Amino acid sequence: MTTPNTTKTTNAFFLQAGLSFGVALLTMIFAVFYLPVDPWIRAFLGLGTMFLTTSSFTLAKCVRDAQETQAVVSRLDQARVDKILSEHDPFKPLI
């Protein structure tokens, strides 16, 4: 029997992802505030940045949920196969 490979995100990768997201968001906010344009353009870019940020969190959650669901389904299927194989007796006479 094979067991599915489970990957664990390391703390360093989690820190890198968080920092890169923070730097990108702060850079975009800084650029929106100091861009030499009219206030309505600044507001439009700010709303776009906010929408993009919340959408990225939603997309990440959906991808995570889909992967977790797939892992659970895979484990259930494997458990069913293991049960069938453990109950099967190849030497049992057919009636």
WOBELRA-V246764 format. One record per pair of residues at least 12 apart in sequence whose ideal C-beta (glycine too) atoms are under 8 Angstrom apart, sorted by sequence separation. I is the first residue (numbers start at 1). J is the second residue. D is the distance in whole Angstrom. If there is no record, write none. Layout:
I,J,D ; I,J,D
//
This chain:
32,45,5 ; 32,46,5 ; 29,46,8 ; 32,49,6 ; 29,49,7 ; 28,49,5 ; 25,49,8 ; 25,53,6 ; 4,71,7 ; 4,74,6 ; 4,75,7 ; 4,78,8 ; 1,78,8 ; 1,82,7
//
